[in-house]
């Protein structure tokens, strides 16, 4: 099965690891490893906690202009007459200035990968996600999906550790059940075969996050 990750593929020490069954949903299940998503199902919101260019995970880089200078957030987005950044019609992100859209096109950078700004010497600059790693993993997988007790090797908070085939079966079941909910809630979605991507109403993907101790 293919997975995707922004950042390196070497196991990392997880500084926020906690013990106990009441640990948070996104707290790592073990002390060392890395987070990933099944391919095509990235929830970029979860990348924001560790996507500063200085972070060891190496998820992002400073977005720089033709002269090699970092691009300031205040210069990157459109503003209204009061100087406030303007949201797009869906309210998902700010509107990028036309000159920077042209710049991204020339640089072959997807605007969706210009995901966050970060502070450097008291000024916020734009960053761009580095090219992700798409990899195949055939070993054990920590995940949040519903799984039969007899197929669970270990638990850690809301995480369960299973074989890759068990995880794949759980993912298919989750997708199937969520798709039924989607069709029931939104009749216009009938014919859509994926509840997590595609037009119209889609479901959150944060529960599809996985944790891998090492690639096998």
Secondary structure, 3 states (H helix, E strand, C coil): CEEEECCCCCCEECCCCCCCCCCCCCCCCCCEEEEEEECCCCCHHHHHHHCCCCCCCCCEEECECCCCCECEHHHHECECCCCCECECCCCCCECECHHHHHHHHHHCCCHHHCCEEEEECCEEEEEEECCCEEEECCCCEEECCCCCHHHCCEEECCEEEECHHHHHHHHHHHHHHHHHHHHHHCHHHCCCCCCCCCCCCCCCCHHHCEEECCCC
